[in-house]
């Protein structure tokens, strides 16, 4: 099974930036940087821990 890792990574980073700028959650900025630097496998692990619906990111090719 293949995933759109770039799309998932972008969405996770956007969620972190939103939490930082809208909610004032300072840890979200650090988390966004960690997601940016994470390997593809780490991105999937983080997404699973956060409860993302990975089915939305399945590559249909």
PyMOL commands that set and color helices and strands:
alter all, ss='L'
color gray80, all
select helices_A, chain A and resi 5-23+27-37+40-50+54-57
alter helices_A, ss='H'
color red, helices_A
deselect
rebuild
show_as cartoon
